[in-house]
Amino acid sequence: MEFSVIILSKAGDFMVEEQTHVERTDNGVKASQPFIINEDEQAQEIQAEKVFIPYEAVENIQYGTFDHETV
């Protein structure tokens, strides 16, 4: 599956398919339709419409084209 954003955080690494699925707020980042990288380095869909990651937990946000195997 192809993703366009990776959010590296202390809580885990999240991926979204479209850059429009990432929204920056005053306190952190909201990711819509997120996937999380599991222990086997595969992208696993989260059963949540959105996740919120506070800025103090965000380590890096990368934009580009990332091809990752999903579960």
Distance bins in CASP14 RR format, pairs under 12 A and 6 or more apart:
PFRMAT RR
TARGET T0000
AUTHOR 0000-0000-0000
RMODE 2
METHOD distances of the structure
MODEL  1
1 15 0 0 0 0 1 0 0 0 0 0 0
1 16 0 0 0 0 0 1 0 0 0 0 0
1 17 1 0 0 1 0 0 0 0 0 0 0
1 33 0 0 0 0 0 1 0 0 0 0 0
1 35 1 0 0 1 0 0 0 0 0 0 0
1 42 0 0 0 0 1 0 0 0 0 0 0
1 43 1 0 0 1 0 0 0 0 0 0 0
1 44 0 0 0 0 0 1 0 0 0 0 0
1 45 0 0 0 0 1 0 0 0 0 0 0
1 65 0 0 0 0 0 1 0 0 0 0 0
1 66 0 0 0 0 1 0 0 0 0 0 0
1 67 1 0 0 1 0 0 0 0 0 0 0
1 68 1 0 0 1 0 0 0 0 0 0 0
1 69 1 0 0 1 0 0 0 0 0 0 0
1 70 1 0 1 0 0 0 0 0 0 0 0
1 71 0 0 0 0 0 1 0 0 0 0 0
2 15 0 0 0 0 1 0 0 0 0 0 0
2 16 0 0 0 0 0 1 0 0 0 0 0
2 17 1 0 0 1 0 0 0 0 0 0 0
2 18 0 0 0 0 0 1 0 0 0 0 0
2 35 0 0 0 0 0 1 0 0 0 0 0
2 43 0 0 0 0 0 1 0 0 0 0 0
2 64 0 0 0 0 1 0 0 0 0 0 0
2 65 1 0 0 1 0 0 0 0 0 0 0
2 66 1 0 0 1 0 0 0 0 0 0 0
2 67 1 0 1 0 0 0 0 0 0 0 0
2 68 1 0 0 1 0 0 0 0 0 0 0
2 69 0 0 0 0 0 1 0 0 0 0 0
2 70 0 0 0 0 0 1 0 0 0 0 0
3 13 0 0 0 0 0 1 0 0 0 0 0
3 14 0 0 0 0 1 0 0 0 0 0 0
3 15 1 0 1 0 0 0 0 0 0 0 0
3 16 1 0 0 1 0 0 0 0 0 0 0
3 17 1 0 1 0 0 0 0 0 0 0 0
3 18 0 0 0 0 1 0 0 0 0 0 0
3 19 0 0 0 0 0 1 0 0 0 0 0
3 21 0 0 0 0 1 0 0 0 0 0 0
3 22 0 0 0 0 0 1 0 0 0 0 0
3 31 0 0 0 0 0 1 0 0 0 0 0
3 33 0 0 0 0 0 1 0 0 0 0 0
3 34 0 0 0 0 1 0 0 0 0 0 0
3 35 1 0 0 1 0 0 0 0 0 0 0
3 36 0 0 0 0 0 1 0 0 0 0 0
3 37 0 0 0 0 0 1 0 0 0 0 0
3 43 1 0 0 1 0 0 0 0 0 0 0
3 45 0 0 0 0 0 1 0 0 0 0 0
3 62 0 0 0 0 1 0 0 0 0 0 0
3 63 0 0 0 0 0 1 0 0 0 0 0
3 64 0 0 0 0 1 0 0 0 0 0 0
3 65 1 0 0 1 0 0 0 0 0 0 0
3 66 1 0 1 0 0 0 0 0 0 0 0
3 67 1 0 0 1 0 0 0 0 0 0 0
3 68 1 0 1 0 0 0 0 0 0 0 0
3 69 0 0 0 0 0 1 0 0 0 0 0
3 70 0 0 0 0 1 0 0 0 0 0 0
4 15 0 0 0 0 1 0 0 0 0 0 0
4 16 1 0 0 1 0 0 0 0 0 0 0
4 17 1 0 0 1 0 0 0 0 0 0 0
4 18 1 0 1 0 0 0 0 0 0 0 0
4 19 1 0 1 0 0 0 0 0 0 0 0
4 20 0 0 0 0 1 0 0 0 0 0 0
4 21 0 0 0 0 1 0 0 0 0 0 0
4 22 0 0 0 0 1 0 0 0 0 0 0
4 31 0 0 0 0 0 1 0 0 0 0 0
4 33 0 0 0 0 0 1 0 0 0 0 0
4 35 0 0 0 0 0 1 0 0 0 0 0
4 61 0 0 0 0 0 1 0 0 0 0 0
4 62 0 0 0 0 1 0 0 0 0 0 0
4 63 1 0 0 1 0 0 0 0 0 0 0
4 64 1 0 1 0 0 0 0 0 0 0 0
4 65 1 0 0 1 0 0 0 0 0 0 0
4 66 1 0 0 1 0 0 0 0 0 0 0
4 67 0 0 0 0 0 1 0 0 0 0 0
4 68 0 0 0 0 0 1 0 0 0 0 0
5 13 0 0 0 0 0 1 0 0 0 0 0
5 14 0 0 0 0 1 0 0 0 0 0 0
5 15 1 0 0 1 0 0 0 0 0 0 0
5 16 1 0 1 0 0 0 0 0 0 0 0
5 17 0 0 0 0 1 0 0 0 0 0 0
5 18 1 0 0 1 0 0 0 0 0 0 0
5 19 1 0 1 0 0 0 0 0 0 0 0
5 20 0 0 0 0 1 0 0 0 0 0 0
5 21 1 0 0 1 0 0 0 0 0 0 0
5 22 1 0 1 0 0 0 0 0 0 0 0
5 23 0 0 0 0 0 1 0 0 0 0 0
5 24 0 0 0 0 0 1 0 0 0 0 0
5 29 0 0 0 0 1 0 0 0 0 0 0
5 30 0 0 0 0 0 1 0 0 0 0 0
5 31 1 0 0 1 0 0 0 0 0 0 0
5 32 0 0 0 0 0 1 0 0 0 0 0
5 33 0 0 0 0 0 1 0 0 0 0 0
5 34 0 0 0 0 1 0 0 0 0 0 0
5 35 0 0 0 0 0 1 0 0 0 0 0
5 53 0 0 0 0 0 1 0 0 0 0 0
5 58 0 0 0 0 0 1 0 0 0 0 0
5 60 0 0 0 0 0 1 0 0 0 0 0
5 61 1 0 0 1 0 0 0 0 0 0 0
5 62 1 0 0 1 0 0 0 0 0 0 0
5 63 1 0 1 0 0 0 0 0 0 0 0
5 64 1 0 0 1 0 0 0 0 0 0 0
5 65 0 0 0 0 0 1 0 0 0 0 0
5 66 0 0 0 0 1 0 0 0 0 0 0
5 68 0 0 0 0 0 1 0 0 0 0 0
6 12 0 0 0 0 0 1 0 0 0 0 0
6 13 1 0 0 1 0 0 0 0 0 0 0
6 14 1 0 0 1 0 0 0 0 0 0 0
6 15 1 0 1 0 0 0 0 0 0 0 0
6 16 0 0 0 0 1 0 0 0 0 0 0
6 17 0 0 0 0 0 1 0 0 0 0 0
6 19 0 0 0 0 0 1 0 0 0 0 0
6 21 0 0 0 0 0 1 0 0 0 0 0
6 22 0 0 0 0 0 1 0 0 0 0 0
6 29 0 0 0 0 0 1 0 0 0 0 0
6 31 0 0 0 0 0 1 0 0 0 0 0
6 34 0 0 0 0 0 1 0 0 0 0 0
6 35 0 0 0 0 1 0 0 0 0 0 0
6 36 0 0 0 0 0 1 0 0 0 0 0
6 37 0 0 0 0 1 0 0 0 0 0 0
6 43 0 0 0 0 1 0 0 0 0 0 0
6 58 0 0 0 0 0 1 0 0 0 0 0
6 59 0 0 0 0 0 1 0 0 0 0 0
6 60 0 0 0 0 1 0 0 0 0 0 0
6 61 1 0 0 1 0 0 0 0 0 0 0
6 62 1 0 1 0 0 0 0 0 0 0 0
6 63 0 0 0 0 1 0 0 0 0 0 0
6 64 0 0 0 0 1 0 0 0 0 0 0
6 65 0 0 0 0 0 1 0 0 0 0 0
6 66 1 0 0 1 0 0 0 0 0 0 0
6 67 0 0 0 0 0 1 0 0 0 0 0
6 68 0 0 0 0 1 0 0 0 0 0 0
7 13 1 0 0 1 0 0 0 0 0 0 0
7 14 1 0 1 0 0 0 0 0 0 0 0
7 15 1 0 0 1 0 0 0 0 0 0 0
7 16 1 0 0 1 0 0 0 0 0 0 0
7 19 0 0 0 0 0 1 0 0 0 0 0
7 21 0 0 0 0 0 1 0 0 0 0 0
7 22 1 0 0 1 0 0 0 0 0 0 0
7 23 0 0 0 0 0 1 0 0 0 0 0
7 24 0 0 0 0 0 1 0 0 0 0 0
7 28 0 0 0 0 0 1 0 0 0 0 0
7 29 1 0 0 1 0 0 0 0 0 0 0
7 30 0 0 0 0 0 1 0 0 0 0 0
7 31 1 0 0 1 0 0 0 0 0 0 0
7 32 0 0 0 0 0 1 0 0 0 0 0
7 34 0 0 0 0 1 0 0 0 0 0 0
7 35 0 0 0 0 0 1 0 0 0 0 0
7 36 0 0 0 0 1 0 0 0 0 0 0
7 37 0 0 0 0 0 1 0 0 0 0 0
7 51 0 0 0 0 1 0 0 0 0 0 0
7 52 0 0 0 0 0 1 0 0 0 0 0
7 53 1 0 0 1 0 0 0 0 0 0 0
7 54 0 0 0 0 0 1 0 0 0 0 0
7 55 0 0 0 0 0 1 0 0 0 0 0
7 57 0 0 0 0 1 0 0 0 0 0 0
7 58 1 0 0 1 0 0 0 0 0 0 0
7 59 0 0 0 0 1 0 0 0 0 0 0
7 60 1 0 0 1 0 0 0 0 0 0 0
7 61 1 0 1 0 0 0 0 0 0 0 0
7 62 0 0 0 0 1 0 0 0 0 0 0
7 63 0 0 0 0 0 1 0 0 0 0 0
7 66 0 0 0 0 0 1 0 0 0 0 0
8 14 0 0 0 0 1 0 0 0 0 0 0
8 15 0 0 0 0 0 1 0 0 0 0 0
8 29 0 0 0 0 0 1 0 0 0 0 0
8 36 0 0 0 0 0 1 0 0 0 0 0
8 37 0 0 0 0 1 0 0 0 0 0 0
8 53 0 0 0 0 1 0 0 0 0 0 0
8 57 0 0 0 0 1 0 0 0 0 0 0
8 58 1 0 0 1 0 0 0 0 0 0 0
8 59 1 0 1 0 0 0 0 0 0 0 0
8 60 1 0 1 0 0 0 0 0 0 0 0
8 61 1 0 0 1 0 0 0 0 0 0 0
8 62 1 0 0 1 0 0 0 0 0 0 0
8 66 0 0 0 0 0 1 0 0 0 0 0
9 15 0 0 0 0 0 1 0 0 0 0 0
9 28 0 0 0 0 0 1 0 0 0 0 0
9 29 0 0 0 0 1 0 0 0 0 0 0
9 31 0 0 0 0 1 0 0 0 0 0 0
9 34 0 0 0 0 0 1 0 0 0 0 0
9 36 0 0 0 0 1 0 0 0 0 0 0
9 37 0 0 0 0 0 1 0 0 0 0 0
9 51 0 0 0 0 1 0 0 0 0 0 0
9 52 0 0 0 0 0 1 0 0 0 0 0
9 53 1 0 1 0 0 0 0 0 0 0 0
9 54 0 0 0 0 1 0 0 0 0 0 0
9 55 0 0 0 0 1 0 0 0 0 0 0
9 56 0 0 0 0 1 0 0 0 0 0 0
9 57 1 0 1 0 0 0 0 0 0 0 0
9 58 1 0 1 0 0 0 0 0 0 0 0
9 59 1 0 1 0 0 0 0 0 0 0 0
9 60 0 0 0 0 1 0 0 0 0 0 0
9 61 0 0 0 0 1 0 0 0 0 0 0
9 62 0 0 0 0 0 1 0 0 0 0 0
10 53 0 0 0 0 1 0 0 0 0 0 0
10 54 0 0 0 0 1 0 0 0 0 0 0
10 55 0 0 0 0 0 1 0 0 0 0 0
10 56 0 0 0 0 1 0 0 0 0 0 0
10 57 1 0 1 0 0 0 0 0 0 0 0
10 58 0 0 0 0 1 0 0 0 0 0 0
10 59 1 0 0 1 0 0 0 0 0 0 0
10 60 0 0 0 0 0 1 0 0 0 0 0
11 29 0 0 0 0 0 1 0 0 0 0 0
11 31 0 0 0 0 0 1 0 0 0 0 0
11 34 0 0 0 0 0 1 0 0 0 0 0
11 36 0 0 0 0 1 0 0 0 0 0 0
11 37 0 0 0 0 0 1 0 0 0 0 0
11 46 0 0 0 0 0 1 0 0 0 0 0
11 51 0 0 0 0 1 0 0 0 0 0 0
11 52 0 0 0 0 0 1 0 0 0 0 0
11 53 1 0 0 1 0 0 0 0 0 0 0
11 54 0 0 0 0 1 0 0 0 0 0 0
11 56 0 0 0 0 0 1 0 0 0 0 0
11 57 1 0 1 0 0 0 0 0 0 0 0
11 58 0 0 0 0 1 0 0 0 0 0 0
11 59 0 0 0 0 1 0 0 0 0 0 0
12 31 0 0 0 0 0 1 0 0 0 0 0
12 34 0 0 0 0 0 1 0 0 0 0 0
12 35 0 0 0 0 0 1 0 0 0 0 0
12 36 1 0 0 1 0 0 0 0 0 0 0
12 37 1 0 0 1 0 0 0 0 0 0 0
12 38 0 0 0 0 1 0 0 0 0 0 0
12 39 0 0 0 0 0 1 0 0 0 0 0
12 44 0 0 0 0 0 1 0 0 0 0 0
12 46 0 0 0 0 0 1 0 0 0 0 0
12 51 0 0 0 0 0 1 0 0 0 0 0
12 53 0 0 0 0 1 0 0 0 0 0 0
12 57 0 0 0 0 1 0 0 0 0 0 0
12 58 0 0 0 0 0 1 0 0 0 0 0
12 59 0 0 0 0 1 0 0 0 0 0 0
12 60 0 0 0 0 0 1 0 0 0 0 0
13 31 0 0 0 0 0 1 0 0 0 0 0
13 34 0 0 0 0 0 1 0 0 0 0 0
13 35 0 0 0 0 1 0 0 0 0 0 0
13 36 1 0 0 1 0 0 0 0 0 0 0
13 37 1 0 1 0 0 0 0 0 0 0 0
13 38 0 0 0 0 1 0 0 0 0 0 0
13 39 0 0 0 0 0 1 0 0 0 0 0
13 41 0 0 0 0 1 0 0 0 0 0 0
13 42 0 0 0 0 0 1 0 0 0 0 0
13 43 0 0 0 0 1 0 0 0 0 0 0
13 44 0 0 0 0 0 1 0 0 0 0 0
13 46 0 0 0 0 0 1 0 0 0 0 0
13 51 0 0 0 0 0 1 0 0 0 0 0
13 53 0 0 0 0 0 1 0 0 0 0 0
13 57 0 0 0 0 0 1 0 0 0 0 0
13 58 0 0 0 0 0 1 0 0 0 0 0
13 59 0 0 0 0 1 0 0 0 0 0 0
13 60 0 0 0 0 1 0 0 0 0 0 0
13 61 0 0 0 0 0 1 0 0 0 0 0
13 62 0 0 0 0 1 0 0 0 0 0 0
13 66 0 0 0 0 0 1 0 0 0 0 0
13 68 0 0 0 0 0 1 0 0 0 0 0
14 21 0 0 0 0 0 1 0 0 0 0 0
14 22 0 0 0 0 1 0 0 0 0 0 0
14 29 0 0 0 0 1 0 0 0 0 0 0
14 30 0 0 0 0 0 1 0 0 0 0 0
14 31 1 0 1 0 0 0 0 0 0 0 0
14 32 0 0 0 0 0 1 0 0 0 0 0
14 33 0 0 0 0 0 1 0 0 0 0 0
14 34 1 0 1 0 0 0 0 0 0 0 0
14 35 1 0 0 1 0 0 0 0 0 0 0
14 36 1 0 1 0 0 0 0 0 0 0 0
14 37 1 0 0 1 0 0 0 0 0 0 0
14 38 0 0 0 0 0 1 0 0 0 0 0
14 43 0 0 0 0 1 0 0 0 0 0 0
14 44 0 0 0 0 0 1 0 0 0 0 0
14 45 0 0 0 0 0 1 0 0 0 0 0
14 46 1 0 0 1 0 0 0 0 0 0 0
14 48 0 0 0 0 0 1 0 0 0 0 0
14 50 0 0 0 0 0 1 0 0 0 0 0
14 51 1 0 0 1 0 0 0 0 0 0 0
14 52 0 0 0 0 0 1 0 0 0 0 0
14 53 1 0 0 1 0 0 0 0 0 0 0
14 57 0 0 0 0 0 1 0 0 0 0 0
14 58 0 0 0 0 1 0 0 0 0 0 0
14 59 0 0 0 0 0 1 0 0 0 0 0
14 60 0 0 0 0 0 1 0 0 0 0 0
14 61 0 0 0 0 1 0 0 0 0 0 0
14 62 0 0 0 0 0 1 0 0 0 0 0
14 66 0 0 0 0 0 1 0 0 0 0 0
14 68 0 0 0 0 0 1 0 0 0 0 0
15 21 0 0 0 0 1 0 0 0 0 0 0
15 22 0 0 0 0 0 1 0 0 0 0 0
15 31 0 0 0 0 1 0 0 0 0 0 0
15 32 0 0 0 0 0 1 0 0 0 0 0
15 33 0 0 0 0 0 1 0 0 0 0 0
15 34 1 0 0 1 0 0 0 0 0 0 0
15 35 1 0 1 0 0 0 0 0 0 0 0
15 36 1 0 0 1 0 0 0 0 0 0 0
15 37 1 0 0 1 0 0 0 0 0 0 0
15 38 0 0 0 0 0 1 0 0 0 0 0
15 41 0 0 0 0 0 1 0 0 0 0 0
15 42 0 0 0 0 0 1 0 0 0 0 0
15 43 1 0 1 0 0 0 0 0 0 0 0
15 44 0 0 0 0 1 0 0 0 0 0 0
15 45 0 0 0 0 1 0 0 0 0 0 0
15 46 0 0 0 0 0 1 0 0 0 0 0
15 51 0 0 0 0 0 1 0 0 0 0 0
15 61 0 0 0 0 0 1 0 0 0 0 0
15 62 0 0 0 0 1 0 0 0 0 0 0
15 63 0 0 0 0 0 1 0 0 0 0 0
15 64 0 0 0 0 0 1 0 0 0 0 0
15 65 0 0 0 0 0 1 0 0 0 0 0
15 66 1 0 0 1 0 0 0 0 0 0 0
15 67 0 0 0 0 0 1 0 0 0 0 0
15 68 1 0 0 1 0 0 0 0 0 0 0
15 69 0 0 0 0 0 1 0 0 0 0 0
15 70 0 0 0 0 1 0 0 0 0 0 0
16 22 1 0 1 0 0 0 0 0 0 0 0
16 23 0 0 0 0 0 1 0 0 0 0 0
16 29 0 0 0 0 0 1 0 0 0 0 0
16 30 0 0 0 0 0 1 0 0 0 0 0
16 31 1 0 1 0 0 0 0 0 0 0 0
16 32 1 0 0 1 0 0 0 0 0 0 0
16 33 1 0 0 1 0 0 0 0 0 0 0
16 34 1 0 1 0 0 0 0 0 0 0 0
16 35 1 0 0 1 0 0 0 0 0 0 0
16 36 0 0 0 0 0 1 0 0 0 0 0
16 43 0 0 0 0 0 1 0 0 0 0 0
16 45 0 0 0 0 0 1 0 0 0 0 0
16 46 0 0 0 0 0 1 0 0 0 0 0
16 50 0 0 0 0 0 1 0 0 0 0 0
16 51 0 0 0 0 1 0 0 0 0 0 0
16 53 0 0 0 0 0 1 0 0 0 0 0
16 61 0 0 0 0 0 1 0 0 0 0 0
16 62 0 0 0 0 0 1 0 0 0 0 0
16 63 0 0 0 0 0 1 0 0 0 0 0
16 64 0 0 0 0 0 1 0 0 0 0 0
16 66 0 0 0 0 0 1 0 0 0 0 0
16 68 0 0 0 0 0 1 0 0 0 0 0
17 31 0 0 0 0 0 1 0 0 0 0 0
17 32 0 0 0 0 1 0 0 0 0 0 0
17 33 1 0 0 1 0 0 0 0 0 0 0
17 34 0 0 0 0 1 0 0 0 0 0 0
17 35 0 0 0 0 1 0 0 0 0 0 0
17 43 0 0 0 0 1 0 0 0 0 0 0
17 45 0 0 0 0 0 1 0 0 0 0 0
17 64 0 0 0 0 0 1 0 0 0 0 0
17 65 0 0 0 0 0 1 0 0 0 0 0
17 66 0 0 0 0 1 0 0 0 0 0 0
17 67 0 0 0 0 0 1 0 0 0 0 0
17 68 0 0 0 0 0 1 0 0 0 0 0
17 70 0 0 0 0 0 1 0 0 0 0 0
18 31 0 0 0 0 0 1 0 0 0 0 0
18 32 0 0 0 0 1 0 0 0 0 0 0
18 33 0 0 0 0 1 0 0 0 0 0 0
18 34 0 0 0 0 0 1 0 0 0 0 0
18 63 0 0 0 0 0 1 0 0 0 0 0
18 64 0 0 0 0 0 1 0 0 0 0 0
18 65 0 0 0 0 0 1 0 0 0 0 0
19 31 0 0 0 0 0 1 0 0 0 0 0
19 32 0 0 0 0 0 1 0 0 0 0 0
19 61 0 0 0 0 0 1 0 0 0 0 0
19 62 0 0 0 0 0 1 0 0 0 0 0
19 63 1 0 0 1 0 0 0 0 0 0 0
19 64 0 0 0 0 1 0 0 0 0 0 0
19 65 0 0 0 0 0 1 0 0 0 0 0
19 66 0 0 0 0 0 1 0 0 0 0 0
20 30 0 0 0 0 0 1 0 0 0 0 0
20 31 0 0 0 0 0 1 0 0 0 0 0
20 32 0 0 0 0 1 0 0 0 0 0 0
20 33 0 0 0 0 0 1 0 0 0 0 0
20 63 0 0 0 0 0 1 0 0 0 0 0
21 29 0 0 0 0 0 1 0 0 0 0 0
21 30 0 0 0 0 1 0 0 0 0 0 0
21 31 1 0 0 1 0 0 0 0 0 0 0
21 32 1 0 1 0 0 0 0 0 0 0 0
21 33 1 0 1 0 0 0 0 0 0 0 0
21 34 1 0 0 1 0 0 0 0 0 0 0
21 35 0 0 0 0 0 1 0 0 0 0 0
21 49 0 0 0 0 0 1 0 0 0 0 0
21 50 0 0 0 0 1 0 0 0 0 0 0
21 51 0 0 0 0 0 1 0 0 0 0 0
21 63 0 0 0 0 0 1 0 0 0 0 0
22 28 0 0 0 0 0 1 0 0 0 0 0
22 29 1 0 0 1 0 0 0 0 0 0 0
22 30 1 0 0 1 0 0 0 0 0 0 0
22 31 1 0 1 0 0 0 0 0 0 0 0
22 32 1 0 0 1 0 0 0 0 0 0 0
22 33 0 0 0 0 0 1 0 0 0 0 0
22 34 0 0 0 0 1 0 0 0 0 0 0
22 50 0 0 0 0 0 1 0 0 0 0 0
22 51 0 0 0 0 0 1 0 0 0 0 0
22 52 0 0 0 0 0 1 0 0 0 0 0
22 53 0 0 0 0 1 0 0 0 0 0 0
22 58 0 0 0 0 0 1 0 0 0 0 0
22 61 1 0 0 1 0 0 0 0 0 0 0
22 62 0 0 0 0 0 1 0 0 0 0 0
22 63 0 0 0 0 1 0 0 0 0 0 0
22 64 0 0 0 0 0 1 0 0 0 0 0
23 29 1 0 0 1 0 0 0 0 0 0 0
23 30 1 0 1 0 0 0 0 0 0 0 0
23 31 1 0 0 1 0 0 0 0 0 0 0
23 32 1 0 0 1 0 0 0 0 0 0 0
23 34 0 0 0 0 0 1 0 0 0 0 0
23 50 0 0 0 0 1 0 0 0 0 0 0
23 51 0 0 0 0 0 1 0 0 0 0 0
23 52 0 0 0 0 1 0 0 0 0 0 0
23 53 0 0 0 0 0 1 0 0 0 0 0
23 61 0 0 0 0 0 1 0 0 0 0 0
24 30 0 0 0 0 1 0 0 0 0 0 0
24 31 0 0 0 0 0 1 0 0 0 0 0
24 52 0 0 0 0 0 1 0 0 0 0 0
24 53 0 0 0 0 0 1 0 0 0 0 0
24 54 0 0 0 0 0 1 0 0 0 0 0
24 55 0 0 0 0 1 0 0 0 0 0 0
24 58 0 0 0 0 1 0 0 0 0 0 0
24 61 0 0 0 0 1 0 0 0 0 0 0
25 31 0 0 0 0 0 1 0 0 0 0 0
25 50 0 0 0 0 0 1 0 0 0 0 0
25 52 1 0 0 1 0 0 0 0 0 0 0
25 53 0 0 0 0 0 1 0 0 0 0 0
25 54 0 0 0 0 1 0 0 0 0 0 0
25 55 0 0 0 0 1 0 0 0 0 0 0
25 58 0 0 0 0 0 1 0 0 0 0 0
26 52 0 0 0 0 0 1 0 0 0 0 0
26 54 0 0 0 0 0 1 0 0 0 0 0
26 55 0 0 0 0 1 0 0 0 0 0 0
27 52 0 0 0 0 1 0 0 0 0 0 0
27 53 0 0 0 0 1 0 0 0 0 0 0
27 54 1 0 1 0 0 0 0 0 0 0 0
27 55 1 0 0 1 0 0 0 0 0 0 0
27 56 0 0 0 0 1 0 0 0 0 0 0
27 57 0 0 0 0 0 1 0 0 0 0 0
27 58 0 0 0 0 0 1 0 0 0 0 0
28 50 0 0 0 0 0 1 0 0 0 0 0
28 51 0 0 0 0 0 1 0 0 0 0 0
28 52 1 0 0 1 0 0 0 0 0 0 0
28 53 1 0 0 1 0 0 0 0 0 0 0
28 54 1 0 1 0 0 0 0 0 0 0 0
28 55 1 0 1 0 0 0 0 0 0 0 0
28 56 0 0 0 0 1 0 0 0 0 0 0
28 57 0 0 0 0 1 0 0 0 0 0 0
28 58 1 0 0 1 0 0 0 0 0 0 0
28 61 0 0 0 0 0 1 0 0 0 0 0
29 50 0 0 0 0 0 1 0 0 0 0 0
29 51 0 0 0 0 1 0 0 0 0 0 0
29 52 1 0 0 1 0 0 0 0 0 0 0
29 53 1 0 1 0 0 0 0 0 0 0 0
29 54 0 0 0 0 1 0 0 0 0 0 0
29 55 1 0 0 1 0 0 0 0 0 0 0
29 56 0 0 0 0 0 1 0 0 0 0 0
29 57 0 0 0 0 1 0 0 0 0 0 0
29 58 1 0 1 0 0 0 0 0 0 0 0
29 59 0 0 0 0 0 1 0 0 0 0 0
29 60 0 0 0 0 0 1 0 0 0 0 0
29 61 1 0 0 1 0 0 0 0 0 0 0
30 48 0 0 0 0 0 1 0 0 0 0 0
30 49 0 0 0 0 1 0 0 0 0 0 0
30 50 1 0 1 0 0 0 0 0 0 0 0
30 51 1 0 0 1 0 0 0 0 0 0 0
30 52 1 0 1 0 0 0 0 0 0 0 0
30 53 1 0 0 1 0 0 0 0 0 0 0
30 54 0 0 0 0 0 1 0 0 0 0 0
30 55 0 0 0 0 0 1 0 0 0 0 0
30 58 0 0 0 0 0 1 0 0 0 0 0
31 46 0 0 0 0 1 0 0 0 0 0 0
31 48 0 0 0 0 1 0 0 0 0 0 0
31 49 0 0 0 0 0 1 0 0 0 0 0
31 50 1 0 0 1 0 0 0 0 0 0 0
31 51 1 0 1 0 0 0 0 0 0 0 0
31 52 0 0 0 0 1 0 0 0 0 0 0
31 53 1 0 0 1 0 0 0 0 0 0 0
31 58 0 0 0 0 0 1 0 0 0 0 0
31 61 0 0 0 0 1 0 0 0 0 0 0
32 46 0 0 0 0 0 1 0 0 0 0 0
32 48 0 0 0 0 1 0 0 0 0 0 0
32 49 1 0 0 1 0 0 0 0 0 0 0
32 50 1 0 1 0 0 0 0 0 0 0 0
32 51 0 0 0 0 1 0 0 0 0 0 0
32 52 0 0 0 0 0 1 0 0 0 0 0
33 43 0 0 0 0 0 1 0 0 0 0 0
33 45 1 0 0 1 0 0 0 0 0 0 0
33 46 0 0 0 0 1 0 0 0 0 0 0
33 47 0 0 0 0 0 1 0 0 0 0 0
33 48 0 0 0 0 1 0 0 0 0 0 0
33 49 1 0 0 1 0 0 0 0 0 0 0
33 50 0 0 0 0 1 0 0 0 0 0 0
33 51 0 0 0 0 1 0 0 0 0 0 0
34 43 0 0 0 0 1 0 0 0 0 0 0
34 44 0 0 0 0 1 0 0 0 0 0 0
34 45 1 0 0 1 0 0 0 0 0 0 0
34 46 1 0 1 0 0 0 0 0 0 0 0
34 47 0 0 0 0 0 1 0 0 0 0 0
34 48 1 0 0 1 0 0 0 0 0 0 0
34 49 0 0 0 0 1 0 0 0 0 0 0
34 50 1 0 0 1 0 0 0 0 0 0 0
34 51 1 0 1 0 0 0 0 0 0 0 0
34 52 0 0 0 0 0 1 0 0 0 0 0
34 53 0 0 0 0 1 0 0 0 0 0 0
35 42 0 0 0 0 1 0 0 0 0 0 0
35 43 1 0 1 0 0 0 0 0 0 0 0
35 44 1 0 0 1 0 0 0 0 0 0 0
35 45 1 0 1 0 0 0 0 0 0 0 0
35 46 1 0 0 1 0 0 0 0 0 0 0
35 47 0 0 0 0 0 1 0 0 0 0 0
35 48 0 0 0 0 0 1 0 0 0 0 0
35 51 0 0 0 0 0 1 0 0 0 0 0
35 66 0 0 0 0 0 1 0 0 0 0 0
35 68 1 0 0 1 0 0 0 0 0 0 0
35 69 0 0 0 0 0 1 0 0 0 0 0
35 70 1 0 0 1 0 0 0 0 0 0 0
35 71 0 0 0 0 1 0 0 0 0 0 0
36 42 0 0 0 0 1 0 0 0 0 0 0
36 43 1 0 0 1 0 0 0 0 0 0 0
36 44 1 0 1 0 0 0 0 0 0 0 0
36 45 0 0 0 0 1 0 0 0 0 0 0
36 46 1 0 1 0 0 0 0 0 0 0 0
36 47 0 0 0 0 0 1 0 0 0 0 0
36 48 0 0 0 0 0 1 0 0 0 0 0
36 51 0 0 0 0 1 0 0 0 0 0 0
36 53 0 0 0 0 0 1 0 0 0 0 0
36 68 0 0 0 0 0 1 0 0 0 0 0
36 70 0 0 0 0 0 1 0 0 0 0 0
36 71 0 0 0 0 0 1 0 0 0 0 0
37 43 1 0 0 1 0 0 0 0 0 0 0
37 44 1 0 0 1 0 0 0 0 0 0 0
37 45 0 0 0 0 0 1 0 0 0 0 0
37 46 0 0 0 0 0 1 0 0 0 0 0
37 66 0 0 0 0 0 1 0 0 0 0 0
37 68 1 0 0 1 0 0 0 0 0 0 0
37 69 0 0 0 0 0 1 0 0 0 0 0
37 70 0 0 0 0 0 1 0 0 0 0 0
37 71 0 0 0 0 0 1 0 0 0 0 0
38 44 1 0 1 0 0 0 0 0 0 0 0
38 45 0 0 0 0 0 1 0 0 0 0 0
38 46 0 0 0 0 0 1 0 0 0 0 0
38 68 0 0 0 0 0 1 0 0 0 0 0
38 69 0 0 0 0 0 1 0 0 0 0 0
38 70 0 0 0 0 1 0 0 0 0 0 0
38 71 1 0 0 1 0 0 0 0 0 0 0
39 71 0 0 0 0 0 1 0 0 0 0 0
40 68 0 0 0 0 0 1 0 0 0 0 0
40 69 0 0 0 0 1 0 0 0 0 0 0
40 70 0 0 0 0 0 1 0 0 0 0 0
40 71 1 0 0 1 0 0 0 0 0 0 0
41 68 0 0 0 0 1 0 0 0 0 0 0
41 69 1 0 0 1 0 0 0 0 0 0 0
41 70 0 0 0 0 0 1 0 0 0 0 0
41 71 0 0 0 0 0 1 0 0 0 0 0
42 68 1 0 0 1 0 0 0 0 0 0 0
42 69 1 0 1 0 0 0 0 0 0 0 0
42 70 1 0 0 1 0 0 0 0 0 0 0
42 71 1 0 1 0 0 0 0 0 0 0 0
43 66 0 0 0 0 1 0 0 0 0 0 0
43 67 0 0 0 0 0 1 0 0 0 0 0
43 68 1 0 1 0 0 0 0 0 0 0 0
43 69 1 0 0 1 0 0 0 0 0 0 0
43 70 1 0 1 0 0 0 0 0 0 0 0
43 71 1 0 0 1 0 0 0 0 0 0 0
44 68 0 0 0 0 0 1 0 0 0 0 0
44 69 0 0 0 0 0 1 0 0 0 0 0
44 70 1 0 0 1 0 0 0 0 0 0 0
44 71 1 0 1 0 0 0 0 0 0 0 0
45 51 0 0 0 0 0 1 0 0 0 0 0
45 68 0 0 0 0 0 1 0 0 0 0 0
45 70 1 0 0 1 0 0 0 0 0 0 0
45 71 1 0 0 1 0 0 0 0 0 0 0
46 70 0 0 0 0 0 1 0 0 0 0 0
46 71 0 0 0 0 0 1 0 0 0 0 0
51 57 0 0 0 0 0 1 0 0 0 0 0
51 58 0 0 0 0 0 1 0 0 0 0 0
52 58 0 0 0 0 0 1 0 0 0 0 0
53 59 0 0 0 0 1 0 0 0 0 0 0
53 60 0 0 0 0 0 1 0 0 0 0 0
53 61 0 0 0 0 1 0 0 0 0 0 0
55 61 0 0 0 0 0 1 0 0 0 0 0
END
